[in-house]
Amino acid sequence: MSAREIGIHWEEAAFAHLRTGGLTLVARNFHCRFGEIDLILRDGDTIVFAEVRYRNANAHGDGIASVGAAKRGKLVRTAQTWLQQNPREASRPCRFDVIGCGGTPSSPRFEWTRNAFDAFASET
């Protein structure tokens, strides 16, 4: 499998996992000049910007550890762009979740970190 095919597989698996937690899909793979958000979901009234991180080994850190300050800044700017393009959603509370994926396709593991970082803290 190519890296992109692996990414698509784990995004699908992560979405299925989040759906069992009651989240519903709003958008997938939103792109703008600042970057990409893998999944945009709704959790009740809250808009959730979700970053899916697959690691085939923890040698490079788990999913949440792989989202450094630069990536958080890109996610925040990308989310701001999405909110500007979707003004009806802009008044809703928002949060950033990271879903770390591991294991195998037949035996996946997920580490779902809700509210993984504060948008204002990542802008510094």
MOPAC internal coordinates of N, CA, C and O (Angstrom, degrees):
PM7 1SCF
backbone

  N    0.0000 0     0.00 0     0.00 0    0    0    0
  C    1.4487 1     0.00 0     0.00 0    1    0    0
  C    1.5267 1   110.01 1     0.00 0    2    1    0
  O    1.2310 1   121.25 1   -38.26 1    3    2    1
  N    1.3191 1   115.21 1   141.74 1    3    2    1
  C    1.4619 1   119.23 1   176.72 1    5    3    2
  C    1.5305 1   109.08 1   -75.43 1    6    5    3
  O    1.2310 1   120.99 1   -13.95 1    7    6    5
  N    1.3196 1   115.71 1   166.05 1    7    6    5
  C    1.4713 1   120.10 1   179.20 1    9    7    6
  C    1.5267 1   110.11 1   -60.41 1   10    9    7
  O    1.2310 1   120.05 1   141.07 1   11   10    9
  N    1.3280 1   117.52 1   -38.93 1   11   10    9
  C    1.4709 1   120.46 1   179.88 1   13   11   10
  C    1.5204 1   110.83 1   -66.56 1   14   13   11
  O    1.2310 1   120.03 1   138.66 1   15   14   13
  N    1.3351 1   117.55 1   -41.34 1   15   14   13
  C    1.4748 1   121.08 1   178.11 1   17   15   14
  C    1.5268 1   111.00 1   -63.61 1   18   17   15
  O    1.2310 1   120.62 1   140.98 1   19   18   17
  N    1.3232 1   116.42 1   -39.02 1   19   18   17
  C    1.4679 1   120.15 1   176.91 1   21   19   18
  C    1.5246 1   109.51 1   -63.79 1   22   21   19
  O    1.2310 1   120.58 1   135.71 1   23   22   21
  N    1.3336 1   116.50 1   -44.29 1   23   22   21
  C    1.4634 1   120.53 1   178.25 1   25   23   22
  C    1.5221 1   112.10 1   -59.56 1   26   25   23
  O    1.2310 1   120.15 1   135.34 1   27   26   25
  N    1.3238 1   117.33 1   -44.66 1   27   26   25
  C    1.4650 1   121.43 1   178.95 1   29   27   26
  C    1.5258 1   110.50 1   -61.91 1   30   29   27
  O    1.2310 1   120.67 1   136.18 1   31   30   29
  N    1.3270 1   116.32 1   -43.82 1   31   30   29
  C    1.4681 1   119.79 1   179.48 1   33   31   30
  C    1.5264 1   111.16 1   -58.84 1   34   33   31
  O    1.2310 1   120.23 1   132.39 1   35   34   33
  N    1.3354 1   117.17 1   -47.61 1   35   34   33
  C    1.4586 1   120.00 1  -176.47 1   37   35   34
  C    1.5245 1   112.18 1   -72.96 1   38   37   35
  O    1.2310 1   119.82 1   149.83 1   39   38   37
  N    1.3245 1   117.94 1   -30.17 1   39   38   37
  C    1.4705 1   119.46 1   173.38 1   41   39   38
  C    1.5265 1   110.19 1   -64.32 1   42   41   39
  O    1.2310 1   120.59 1   137.91 1   43   42   41
  N    1.3318 1   116.48 1   -42.09 1   43   42   41
  C    1.4715 1   120.82 1   177.02 1   45   43   42
  C    1.5330 1   110.77 1   -61.84 1   46   45   43
  O    1.2310 1   121.00 1   134.10 1   47   46   45
  N    1.3303 1   115.69 1   -45.90 1   47   46   45
  C    1.4602 1   120.08 1  -179.70 1   49   47   46
  C    1.5306 1   110.93 1   -63.93 1   50   49   47
  O    1.2310 1   120.46 1   138.31 1   51   50   49
  N    1.3234 1   116.73 1   -41.69 1   51   50   49
  C    1.4663 1   120.55 1   179.23 1   53   51   50
  C    1.5281 1   110.20 1   -64.90 1   54   53   51
  O    1.2310 1   120.23 1   138.24 1   55   54   53
  N    1.3353 1   117.16 1   -41.76 1   55   54   53
  C    1.4614 1   119.87 1   178.42 1   57   55   54
  C    1.5275 1   110.70 1   -61.58 1   58   57   55
  O    1.2310 1   120.08 1   137.30 1   59   58   57
  N    1.3231 1   117.46 1   -42.70 1   59   58   57
  C    1.4688 1   120.61 1   177.69 1   61   59   58
  C    1.5303 1   110.30 1   -59.82 1   62   61   59
  O    1.2310 1   120.74 1   139.63 1   63   62   61
  N    1.3268 1   116.19 1   -40.37 1   63   62   61
  C    1.4674 1   120.99 1   178.54 1   65   63   62
  C    1.5300 1   110.73 1   -65.11 1   66   65   63
  O    1.2310 1   120.13 1   135.78 1   67   66   65
  N    1.3196 1   117.36 1   -44.22 1   67   66   65
  C    1.4661 1   121.35 1  -179.96 1   69   67   66
  C    1.5268 1   111.16 1   -66.47 1   70   69   67
  O    1.2310 1   120.67 1   144.59 1   71   70   69
  N    1.3069 1   116.33 1   -35.41 1   71   70   69
  C    1.4622 1   120.89 1   178.36 1   73   71   70
  C    1.5281 1   110.69 1   -61.87 1   74   73   71
  O    1.2310 1   120.25 1   144.21 1   75   74   73
  N    1.3353 1   117.14 1   -35.79 1   75   74   73
  C    1.4647 1   119.28 1   176.94 1   77   75   74
  C    1.5216 1   111.34 1   -67.55 1   78   77   75
  O    1.2310 1   120.52 1   158.94 1   79   78   77
  N    1.3343 1   116.60 1   -21.06 1   79   78   77
  C    1.4605 1   122.19 1   176.19 1   81   79   78
  C    1.5184 1   112.71 1   -87.13 1   82   81   79
  O    1.2310 1   120.19 1  -174.75 1   83   82   81
  N    1.3398 1   117.24 1     5.25 1   83   82   81
  C    1.4539 1   121.30 1   175.70 1   85   83   82
  C    1.5219 1   115.94 1    94.24 1   86   85   83
  O    1.2310 1   119.50 1  -176.94 1   87   86   85
  N    1.3260 1   118.56 1     3.06 1   87   86   85
  C    1.4614 1   120.73 1   179.61 1   89   87   86
  C    1.5272 1   110.46 1   -82.11 1   90   89   87
  O    1.2310 1   120.99 1   -31.29 1   91   90   89
  N    1.3333 1   115.72 1   148.71 1   91   90   89
  C    1.4573 1   121.27 1   177.16 1   93   91   90
  C    1.5225 1   109.49 1  -120.40 1   94   93   91
  O    1.2310 1   121.03 1   -33.25 1   95   94   93
  N    1.3241 1   115.63 1   146.75 1   95   94   93
  C    1.4578 1   121.88 1  -175.96 1   97   95   94
  C    1.5184 1   111.30 1   -76.81 1   98   97   95
  O    1.2310 1   121.02 1   -46.57 1   99   98   97
  N    1.3330 1   115.65 1   133.43 1   99   98   97
  C    1.4600 1   123.14 1   173.59 1  101   99   98
  C    1.5314 1   109.11 1  -107.05 1  102  101   99
  O    1.2310 1   120.33 1   133.01 1  103  102  101
  N    1.3359 1   116.97 1   -46.99 1  103  102  101
  C    1.4687 1   121.98 1  -179.55 1  105  103  102
  C    1.5284 1   108.77 1  -155.14 1  106  105  103
  O    1.2310 1   121.70 1   -21.40 1  107  106  105
  N    1.3079 1   114.35 1   158.60 1  107  106  105
  C    1.4615 1   120.81 1  -179.27 1  109  107  106
  C    1.5279 1   108.84 1  -132.14 1  110  109  107
  O    1.2310 1   120.62 1   -41.71 1  111  110  109
  N    1.3088 1   116.41 1   138.29 1  111  110  109
  C    1.4630 1   123.37 1   176.18 1  113  111  110
  C    1.5277 1   112.70 1    51.30 1  114  113  111
  O    1.2310 1   121.38 1  -123.84 1  115  114  113
  N    1.3298 1   114.97 1    56.16 1  115  114  113
  C    1.4621 1   120.02 1   176.58 1  117  115  114
  C    1.5222 1   108.91 1   -75.06 1  118  117  115
  O    1.2310 1   120.60 1   -54.78 1  119  118  117
  N    1.3381 1   116.46 1   125.22 1  119  118  117
  C    1.4722 1   122.58 1  -179.93 1  121  119  118
  C    1.5170 1   110.24 1  -114.65 1  122  121  119
  O    1.2310 1   121.33 1   -36.29 1  123  122  121
  N    1.3052 1   115.06 1   143.71 1  123  122  121
  C    1.4583 1   121.94 1   168.03 1  125  123  122
  C    1.5309 1   106.34 1  -150.83 1  126  125  123
  O    1.2310 1   120.36 1     4.80 1  127  126  125
  N    1.3147 1   116.92 1  -175.20 1  127  126  125
  C    1.4638 1   119.30 1  -176.15 1  129  127  126
  C    1.5217 1   113.15 1   -65.89 1  130  129  127
  O    1.2310 1   119.76 1   161.98 1  131  130  129
  N    1.3312 1   118.07 1   -18.02 1  131  130  129
  C    1.4625 1   121.15 1  -179.22 1  133  131  130
  C    1.5233 1   113.61 1   -87.37 1  134  133  131
  O    1.2310 1   120.18 1   156.96 1  135  134  133
  N    1.3331 1   117.26 1   -23.04 1  135  134  133
  C    1.4455 1   119.87 1  -178.72 1  137  135  134
  C    1.5144 1   112.22 1   155.26 1  138  137  135
  O    1.2310 1   121.36 1    26.79 1  139  138  137
  N    1.3149 1   115.00 1  -153.21 1  139  138  137
  C    1.4618 1   122.16 1  -176.78 1  141  139  138
  C    1.5244 1   109.85 1  -135.28 1  142  141  139
  O    1.2310 1   121.43 1   -35.65 1  143  142  141
  N    1.3211 1   114.87 1   144.35 1  143  142  141
  C    1.4648 1   121.19 1   169.62 1  145  143  142
  C    1.5172 1   106.18 1  -113.90 1  146  145  143
  O    1.2310 1   120.98 1   -54.30 1  147  146  145
  N    1.3266 1   115.74 1   125.70 1  147  146  145
  C    1.4594 1   120.70 1  -175.44 1  149  147  146
  C    1.5206 1   112.50 1   -62.67 1  150  149  147
  O    1.2310 1   120.92 1   126.31 1  151  150  149
  N    1.3270 1   115.85 1   -53.69 1  151  150  149
  C    1.4615 1   121.02 1  -176.99 1  153  151  150
  C    1.5194 1   109.89 1  -135.88 1  154  153  151
  O    1.2310 1   120.80 1   -43.92 1  155  154  153
  N    1.3145 1   116.07 1   136.08 1  155  154  153
  C    1.4570 1   121.73 1   171.44 1  157  155  154
  C    1.5173 1   105.30 1  -118.33 1  158  157  155
  O    1.2310 1   121.26 1   -56.68 1  159  158  157
  N    1.3321 1   115.19 1   123.32 1  159  158  157
  C    1.4570 1   120.89 1  -171.89 1  161  159  158
  C    1.5139 1   110.76 1  -131.13 1  162  161  159
  O    1.2310 1   121.56 1    -8.80 1  163  162  161
  N    1.3016 1   114.61 1   171.20 1  163  162  161
  C    1.4624 1   120.39 1   173.85 1  165  163  162
  C    1.5237 1   106.99 1  -119.76 1  166  165  163
  O    1.2310 1   121.37 1   -47.83 1  167  166  165
  N    1.3334 1   114.99 1   132.17 1  167  166  165
  C    1.4595 1   123.13 1   174.75 1  169  167  166
  C    1.5229 1   105.82 1  -121.40 1  170  169  167
  O    1.2310 1   120.57 1   -87.35 1  171  170  169
  N    1.3315 1   116.51 1    92.65 1  171  170  169
  C    1.4557 1   120.00 1  -170.91 1  173  171  170
  C    1.5089 1   108.12 1    66.92 1  174  173  171
  O    1.2310 1   120.42 1    58.18 1  175  174  173
  N    1.3289 1   116.81 1  -121.82 1  175  174  173
  C    1.4585 1   122.06 1   179.69 1  177  175  174
  C    1.5321 1   112.21 1   -91.70 1  178  177  175
  O    1.2310 1   119.98 1   174.22 1  179  178  177
  N    1.3248 1   117.64 1    -5.78 1  179  178  177
  C    1.4630 1   122.60 1  -173.96 1  181  179  178
  C    1.5230 1   111.76 1   -90.90 1  182  181  179
  O    1.2310 1   120.92 1   -43.98 1  183  182  181
  N    1.3297 1   115.84 1   136.02 1  183  182  181
  C    1.4623 1   121.70 1   171.86 1  185  183  182
  C    1.5258 1   107.22 1   -86.85 1  186  185  183
  O    1.2310 1   120.69 1   -50.47 1  187  186  185
  N    1.3249 1   116.29 1   129.53 1  187  186  185
  C    1.4628 1   122.35 1  -178.33 1  189  187  186
  C    1.5232 1   108.89 1  -115.00 1  190  189  187
  O    1.2310 1   120.92 1   -58.21 1  191  190  189
  N    1.3291 1   115.85 1   121.79 1  191  190  189
  C    1.4490 1   122.26 1   174.05 1  193  191  190
  C    1.5292 1   105.87 1   -97.88 1  194  193  191
  O    1.2310 1   120.67 1   -65.90 1  195  194  193
  N    1.3312 1   116.33 1   114.10 1  195  194  193
  C    1.4642 1   120.38 1  -171.87 1  197  195  194
  C    1.5254 1   111.52 1  -112.52 1  198  197  195
  O    1.2310 1   121.37 1   -50.03 1  199  198  197
  N    1.3108 1   114.98 1   129.97 1  199  198  197
  C    1.4572 1   123.63 1   174.71 1  201  199  198
  C    1.5164 1   107.92 1  -104.30 1  202  201  199
  O    1.2310 1   120.36 1   -56.67 1  203  202  201
  N    1.3304 1   116.92 1   123.33 1  203  202  201
  C    1.4645 1   122.43 1   179.79 1  205  203  202
  C    1.5217 1   107.47 1   -99.62 1  206  205  203
  O    1.2310 1   121.03 1   -54.00 1  207  206  205
  N    1.3248 1   115.63 1   126.00 1  207  206  205
  C    1.4651 1   120.95 1  -179.02 1  209  207  206
  C    1.5176 1   109.94 1  -125.77 1  210  209  207
  O    1.2310 1   120.58 1   -63.92 1  211  210  209
  N    1.3143 1   116.51 1   116.08 1  211  210  209
  C    1.4594 1   121.79 1   177.14 1  213  211  210
  C    1.5227 1   109.23 1   -97.33 1  214  213  211
  O    1.2310 1   121.31 1   -46.51 1  215  214  213
  N    1.3085 1   115.09 1   133.49 1  215  214  213
  C    1.4545 1   121.57 1   174.36 1  217  215  214
  C    1.5217 1   107.71 1  -131.34 1  218  217  215
  O    1.2310 1   120.81 1   -57.29 1  219  218  217
  N    1.3467 1   116.05 1   122.71 1  219  218  217
  C    1.4607 1   118.14 1   178.33 1  221  219  218
  C    1.5182 1   111.73 1   -83.03 1  222  221  219
  O    1.2310 1   120.68 1   171.57 1  223  222  221
  N    1.3229 1   116.31 1    -8.43 1  223  222  221
  C    1.4695 1   121.85 1   174.56 1  225  223  222
  C    1.5207 1   107.23 1  -156.99 1  226  225  223
  O    1.2310 1   120.17 1   -27.40 1  227  226  225
  N    1.3066 1   117.28 1   152.60 1  227  226  225
  C    1.4623 1   120.70 1   179.57 1  229  227  226
  C    1.5246 1   112.92 1   -84.75 1  230  229  227
  O    1.2310 1   120.41 1  -168.33 1  231  230  229
  N    1.3284 1   116.83 1    11.67 1  231  230  229
  C    1.4586 1   119.95 1  -179.14 1  233  231  230
  C    1.5317 1   111.67 1   -60.00 1  234  233  231
  O    1.2310 1   120.56 1   151.18 1  235  234  233
  N    1.3292 1   116.54 1   -28.82 1  235  234  233
  C    1.4605 1   120.43 1  -179.18 1  237  235  234
  C    1.5226 1   111.76 1  -106.77 1  238  237  235
  O    1.2310 1   119.94 1  -162.60 1  239  238  237
  N    1.3078 1   117.72 1    17.40 1  239  238  237
  C    1.4601 1   121.74 1  -179.84 1  241  239  238
  C    1.5157 1   111.55 1    94.84 1  242  241  239
  O    1.2310 1   121.19 1   -18.82 1  243  242  241
  N    1.3203 1   115.33 1   161.18 1  243  242  241
  C    1.4535 1   119.31 1   179.62 1  245  243  242
  C    1.5232 1   109.64 1   -80.20 1  246  245  243
  O    1.2310 1   120.74 1     2.47 1  247  246  245
  N    1.3255 1   116.18 1  -177.53 1  247  246  245
  C    1.4552 1   121.06 1  -175.88 1  249  247  246
  C    1.5080 1   114.01 1   -56.74 1  250  249  247
  O    1.2310 1   120.11 1   130.80 1  251  250  249
  N    1.3252 1   117.40 1   -49.20 1  251  250  249
  C    1.4567 1   120.87 1  -177.04 1  253  251  250
  C    1.5272 1   110.81 1   -66.67 1  254  253  251
  O    1.2310 1   120.06 1   143.12 1  255  254  253
  N    1.3103 1   117.49 1   -36.88 1  255  254  253
  C    1.4697 1   120.69 1  -179.85 1  257  255  254
  C    1.5234 1   111.04 1   -66.82 1  258  257  255
  O    1.2310 1   120.18 1   157.23 1  259  258  257
  N    1.3363 1   117.26 1   -22.77 1  259  258  257
  C    1.4643 1   120.61 1  -177.68 1  261  259  258
  C    1.5290 1   112.62 1   -83.11 1  262  261  259
  O    1.2310 1   120.09 1   177.53 1  263  262  261
  N    1.3366 1   117.44 1    -2.47 1  263  262  261
  C    1.4675 1   120.85 1   179.03 1  265  263  262
  C    1.5254 1   107.63 1  -103.70 1  266  265  263
  O    1.2310 1   121.61 1   -92.61 1  267  266  265
  N    1.3240 1   114.52 1    87.39 1  267  266  265
  C    1.4563 1   120.88 1  -177.61 1  269  267  266
  C    1.5164 1   112.89 1   -80.64 1  270  269  267
  O    1.2310 1   121.07 1     3.95 1  271  270  269
  N    1.3159 1   115.56 1  -176.05 1  271  270  269
  C    1.4654 1   121.51 1  -176.20 1  273  271  270
  C    1.5255 1   112.37 1   -59.82 1  274  273  271
  O    1.2310 1   119.84 1   138.81 1  275  274  273
  N    1.3251 1   117.91 1   -41.19 1  275  274  273
  C    1.4647 1   120.49 1  -179.31 1  277  275  274
  C    1.5263 1   110.37 1   -64.40 1  278  277  275
  O    1.2310 1   120.28 1   135.83 1  279  278  277
  N    1.3193 1   117.07 1   -44.17 1  279  278  277
  C    1.4727 1   120.73 1   179.06 1  281  279  278
  C    1.5185 1   110.22 1   -65.45 1  282  281  279
  O    1.2310 1   119.98 1   138.25 1  283  282  281
  N    1.3232 1   117.63 1   -41.75 1  283  282  281
  C    1.4716 1   120.19 1   178.09 1  285  283  282
  C    1.5338 1   110.30 1   -59.67 1  286  285  283
  O    1.2310 1   120.17 1   137.51 1  287  286  285
  N    1.3214 1   117.27 1   -42.49 1  287  286  285
  C    1.4596 1   120.85 1   178.26 1  289  287  286
  C    1.5190 1   111.88 1   -60.88 1  290  289  287
  O    1.2310 1   120.36 1   137.83 1  291  290  289
  N    1.3315 1   116.92 1   -42.17 1  291  290  289
  C    1.4649 1   120.85 1   177.85 1  293  291  290
  C    1.5310 1   110.68 1   -64.01 1  294  293  291
  O    1.2310 1   120.72 1   137.85 1  295  294  293
  N    1.3237 1   116.23 1   -42.15 1  295  294  293
  C    1.4696 1   119.90 1   179.09 1  297  295  294
  C    1.5238 1   111.24 1   -62.53 1  298  297  295
  O    1.2310 1   120.50 1   138.27 1  299  298  297
  N    1.3173 1   116.65 1   -41.73 1  299  298  297
  C    1.4705 1   120.59 1   179.78 1  301  299  298
  C    1.5267 1   110.18 1   -63.92 1  302  301  299
  O    1.2310 1   120.30 1   132.50 1  303  302  301
  N    1.3297 1   117.03 1   -47.50 1  303  302  301
  C    1.4668 1   119.61 1  -179.67 1  305  303  302
  C    1.5331 1   111.33 1   -64.43 1  306  305  303
  O    1.2310 1   120.30 1   142.05 1  307  306  305
  N    1.3198 1   117.03 1   -37.95 1  307  306  305
  C    1.4650 1   120.72 1   177.90 1  309  307  306
  C    1.5215 1   110.21 1   -66.36 1  310  309  307
  O    1.2310 1   119.98 1   138.17 1  311  310  309
  N    1.3295 1   117.64 1   -41.83 1  311  310  309
  C    1.4654 1   121.46 1   177.46 1  313  311  310
  C    1.5238 1   110.87 1   -63.21 1  314  313  311
  O    1.2310 1   120.29 1   138.97 1  315  314  313
  N    1.3263 1   117.04 1   -41.03 1  315  314  313
  C    1.4686 1   120.29 1   177.64 1  317  315  314
  C    1.5276 1   110.58 1   -60.67 1  318  317  315
  O    1.2310 1   120.47 1   139.87 1  319  318  317
  N    1.3201 1   116.70 1   -40.13 1  319  318  317
  C    1.4643 1   120.87 1   177.94 1  321  319  318
  C    1.5239 1   110.42 1   -63.91 1  322  321  319
  O    1.2310 1   120.47 1   135.56 1  323  322  321
  N    1.3307 1   116.70 1   -44.44 1  323  322  321
  C    1.4690 1   119.86 1   179.27 1  325  323  322
  C    1.5242 1   110.39 1   -61.54 1  326  325  323
  O    1.2310 1   120.27 1   137.56 1  327  326  325
  N    1.3205 1   117.10 1   -42.44 1  327  326  325
  C    1.4646 1   120.62 1   179.46 1  329  327  326
  C    1.5306 1   111.28 1   -64.67 1  330  329  327
  O    1.2310 1   120.10 1   142.60 1  331  330  329
  N    1.3222 1   117.41 1   -37.40 1  331  330  329
  C    1.4649 1   120.32 1   176.57 1  333  331  330
  C    1.5287 1   110.98 1   -64.51 1  334  333  331
  O    1.2310 1   120.56 1   144.33 1  335  334  333
  N    1.3263 1   116.53 1   -35.67 1  335  334  333
  C    1.4649 1   121.14 1   179.56 1  337  335  334
  C    1.5313 1   112.36 1   -79.50 1  338  337  335
  O    1.2310 1   120.57 1   165.12 1  339  338  337
  N    1.3230 1   116.52 1   -14.88 1  339  338  337
  C    1.4629 1   122.53 1  -178.39 1  341  339  338
  C    1.5271 1   109.02 1  -128.48 1  342  341  339
  O    1.2310 1   120.06 1  -111.94 1  343  342  341
  N    1.3222 1   117.49 1    68.06 1  343  342  341
  C    1.4698 1   121.04 1  -171.84 1  345  343  342
  C    1.5271 1   113.84 1   -61.28 1  346  345  343
  O    1.2310 1   119.28 1   153.90 1  347  346  345
  N    1.3221 1   118.98 1   -26.10 1  347  346  345
  C    1.4732 1   120.21 1   177.75 1  349  347  346
  C    1.5300 1   111.28 1   -65.09 1  350  349  347
  O    1.2310 1   120.32 1   156.08 1  351  350  349
  N    1.3216 1   116.99 1   -23.92 1  351  350  349
  C    1.4710 1   121.33 1  -179.03 1  353  351  350
  C    1.5263 1   112.01 1   -93.55 1  354  353  351
  O    1.2310 1   120.16 1   166.06 1  355  354  353
  N    1.3283 1   117.30 1   -13.94 1  355  354  353
  C    1.4636 1   121.60 1  -171.53 1  357  355  354
  C    1.5279 1   114.26 1   -65.12 1  358  357  355
  O    1.2310 1   119.91 1   157.23 1  359  358  357
  N    1.3227 1   117.78 1   -22.77 1  359  358  357
  C    1.4625 1   119.47 1  -179.61 1  361  359  358
  C    1.5337 1   112.50 1   -86.49 1  362  361  359
  O    1.2310 1   120.13 1   173.51 1  363  362  361
  N    1.3161 1   117.35 1    -6.49 1  363  362  361
  C    1.4722 1   120.93 1  -179.94 1  365  363  362
  C    1.5300 1   110.40 1   -77.72 1  366  365  363
  O    1.2310 1   120.63 1   -27.26 1  367  366  365
  N    1.3195 1   116.40 1   152.74 1  367  366  365
  C    1.4699 1   118.17 1   172.00 1  369  367  366
  C    1.5300 1   109.04 1   -64.76 1  370  369  367
  O    1.2310 1   120.90 1   -30.94 1  371  370  369
  N    1.3265 1   115.88 1   149.06 1  371  370  369
  C    1.4682 1   121.30 1  -178.72 1  373  371  370
  C    1.5231 1   109.84 1  -130.36 1  374  373  371
  O    1.2310 1   121.39 1   -25.00 1  375  374  373
  N    1.3172 1   114.94 1   155.00 1  375  374  373
  C    1.4577 1   119.96 1   172.89 1  377  375  374
  C    1.5255 1   108.90 1  -150.72 1  378  377  375
  O    1.2310 1   121.68 1   -17.05 1  379  378  377
  N    1.3318 1   114.40 1   162.95 1  379  378  377
  C    1.4578 1   122.14 1   178.49 1  381  379  378
  C    1.5188 1   108.71 1  -114.04 1  382  381  379
  O    1.2310 1   120.39 1   -58.50 1  383  382  381
  N    1.3183 1   116.86 1   121.50 1  383  382  381
  C    1.4565 1   122.70 1   177.17 1  385  383  382
  C    1.5210 1   109.10 1  -111.22 1  386  385  383
  O    1.2310 1   120.58 1   -30.71 1  387  386  385
  N    1.3203 1   116.49 1   149.29 1  387  386  385
  C    1.4590 1   122.18 1   172.84 1  389  387  386
  C    1.5212 1   107.38 1  -121.49 1  390  389  387
  O    1.2310 1   121.00 1   -49.01 1  391  390  389
  N    1.3199 1   115.70 1   130.99 1  391  390  389
  C    1.4621 1   121.23 1   178.92 1  393  391  390
  C    1.5185 1   106.81 1  -114.69 1  394  393  391
  O    1.2310 1   120.94 1   -73.73 1  395  394  393
  N    1.3139 1   115.81 1   106.27 1  395  394  393
  C    1.4505 1   121.69 1   176.05 1  397  395  394
  C    1.5121 1   108.83 1   -83.92 1  398  397  395
  O    1.2310 1   120.28 1   -51.04 1  399  398  397
  N    1.3281 1   117.08 1   128.96 1  399  398  397
  C    1.4637 1   122.21 1  -178.07 1  401  399  398
  C    1.5179 1   109.24 1  -115.97 1  402  401  399
  O    1.2310 1   121.21 1   -35.66 1  403  402  401
  N    1.3044 1   115.30 1   144.34 1  403  402  401
  C    1.4505 1   120.82 1   177.00 1  405  403  402
  C    1.5079 1   110.15 1  -157.34 1  406  405  403
  O    1.2310 1   121.06 1     7.10 1  407  406  405
  N    1.2942 1   115.58 1  -172.90 1  407  406  405
  C    1.4540 1   119.91 1  -178.39 1  409  407  406
  C    1.5157 1   110.58 1    84.39 1  410  409  407
  O    1.2310 1   121.30 1    29.95 1  411  410  409
  N    1.3140 1   115.11 1  -150.05 1  411  410  409
  C    1.4569 1   121.65 1  -179.50 1  413  411  410
  C    1.5229 1   109.22 1  -122.75 1  414  413  411
  O    1.2310 1   119.82 1   -15.74 1  415  414  413
  N    1.3302 1   117.96 1   164.26 1  415  414  413
  C    1.4657 1   118.86 1   177.73 1  417  415  414
  C    1.5257 1   113.31 1   -56.51 1  418  417  415
  O    1.2310 1   119.97 1   146.52 1  419  418  417
  N    1.3097 1   117.66 1   -33.48 1  419  418  417
  C    1.4685 1   119.72 1  -179.97 1  421  419  418
  C    1.5259 1   112.43 1   -83.05 1  422  421  419
  O    1.2310 1   120.33 1   161.39 1  423  422  421
  N    1.3223 1   116.98 1   -18.61 1  423  422  421
  C    1.4610 1   121.26 1  -179.95 1  425  423  422
  C    1.5410 1   109.55 1  -140.86 1  426  425  423
  O    1.2310 1   120.49 1  -111.95 1  427  426  425
  N    1.3437 1   116.67 1    68.05 1  427  426  425
  C    1.4684 1   119.19 1  -176.32 1  429  427  426
  C    1.5227 1   112.46 1   -74.34 1  430  429  427
  O    1.2310 1   121.39 1   -26.06 1  431  430  429
  N    1.3372 1   114.94 1   153.94 1  431  430  429
  C    1.4585 1   122.67 1   173.10 1  433  431  430
  C    1.5239 1   107.91 1  -124.63 1  434  433  431
  O    1.2310 1   121.20 1   -38.51 1  435  434  433
  N    1.3255 1   115.30 1   141.49 1  435  434  433
  C    1.4635 1   119.75 1  -179.67 1  437  435  434
  C    1.5196 1   109.72 1  -129.64 1  438  437  435
  O    1.2310 1   121.46 1   -41.20 1  439  438  437
  N    1.3121 1   114.81 1   138.80 1  439  438  437
  C    1.4598 1   122.19 1   172.64 1  441  439  438
  C    1.5274 1   105.67 1  -121.11 1  442  441  439
  O    1.2310 1   120.79 1   -79.01 1  443  442  441
  N    1.3269 1   116.09 1   100.99 1  443  442  441
  C    1.4581 1   121.89 1  -175.06 1  445  443  442
  C    1.5208 1   108.54 1   -97.54 1  446  445  443
  O    1.2310 1   120.62 1   -69.32 1  447  446  445
  N    1.3152 1   116.41 1   110.68 1  447  446  445
  C    1.4586 1   122.04 1   179.03 1  449  447  446
  C    1.5205 1   108.17 1  -102.90 1  450  449  447
  O    1.2310 1   121.11 1   -75.60 1  451  450  449
  N    1.3329 1   115.48 1   104.40 1  451  450  449
  C    1.4601 1   120.79 1   178.12 1  453  451  450
  C    1.5233 1   109.05 1   -77.44 1  454  453  451
  O    1.2310 1   121.65 1   -36.01 1  455  454  453
  N    1.3359 1   114.44 1   143.99 1  455  454  453
  C    1.4606 1   119.98 1   179.57 1  457  455  454
  C    1.5324 1   109.83 1    50.83 1  458  457  455
  O    1.2310 1   121.32 1  -127.11 1  459  458  457
  N    1.3206 1   115.08 1    52.89 1  459  458  457
  C    1.4608 1   122.01 1  -172.13 1  461  459  458
  C    1.5228 1   113.92 1   -64.07 1  462  461  459
  O    1.2310 1   120.55 1   152.72 1  463  462  461
  N    1.3325 1   116.56 1   -27.28 1  463  462  461
  C    1.4658 1   119.33 1   177.75 1  465  463  462
  C    1.5073 1   109.38 1  -156.61 1  466  465  463
  O    1.2310 1   121.55 1   -21.47 1  467  466  465
  N    1.3093 1   114.64 1   158.53 1  467  466  465
  C    1.4540 1   122.50 1   178.86 1  469  467  466
  C    1.5226 1   107.96 1   -90.74 1  470  469  467
  O    1.2310 1   120.61 1   -52.58 1  471  470  469
  N    1.3256 1   116.44 1   127.42 1  471  470  469
  C    1.4622 1   120.59 1  -177.31 1  473  471  470
  C    1.5235 1   111.90 1   -58.21 1  474  473  471
  O    1.2310 1   119.35 1   142.21 1  475  474  473
  N    1.3143 1   118.85 1   -37.79 1  475  474  473
  C    1.4574 1   120.73 1  -178.14 1  477  475  474
  C    1.5195 1   111.39 1   -71.61 1  478  477  475
  O    1.2310 1   119.81 1   144.86 1  479  478  477
  N    1.3128 1   117.97 1   -35.14 1  479  478  477
  C    1.4622 1   120.75 1   179.47 1  481  479  478
  C    1.5254 1   110.97 1   -68.18 1  482  481  479
  O    1.2310 1   119.74 1   149.38 1  483  482  481
  N    1.3306 1   118.10 1   -30.62 1  483  482  481
  C    1.4582 1   120.28 1  -177.11 1  485  483  482
  C    1.5199 1   112.64 1   -78.62 1  486  485  483
  O    1.2310 1   119.66 1   166.84 1  487  486  485
  N    1.3164 1   118.25 1   -13.16 1  487  486  485
  C    1.4634 1   120.91 1  -178.19 1  489  487  486
  C    1.5305 1   111.99 1   -83.06 1  490  489  487
  O    1.2310 1   119.66 1   171.57 1  491  490  489
  N    1.3046 1   118.25 1    -8.43 1  491  490  489
  C    1.4615 1   119.76 1  -177.06 1  493  491  490
  C    1.5102 1   111.32 1   -85.51 1  494  493  491
  O    1.2310 1   120.10 1   180.00 1  495  494  493

